[in-house]
């Protein structure tokens, strides 16, 4: 069993053995998935720029901007 540590800033240290086994290197993107009471960490195989280019927006930009403004007020 490998144990990571959470910093005060919310950063997680992934143990070296796991990073080496899965080829996780500094700057690699990972995704956190929630499955019930567990958090699953996966290395993203494709480039983040490709993911963003090919993805659909979650909501319209103007609606998102309105929500941000409302939160600031």
Buried (B, 14 or more C-beta within 10 A) or exposed (E): EEEEEEEEEEEEEBEEEEBEEBEBEEEEEEEEEEEEEEEEBEBEEEEEEEEEEEEEEEEEEEEEEEEEEEEEE
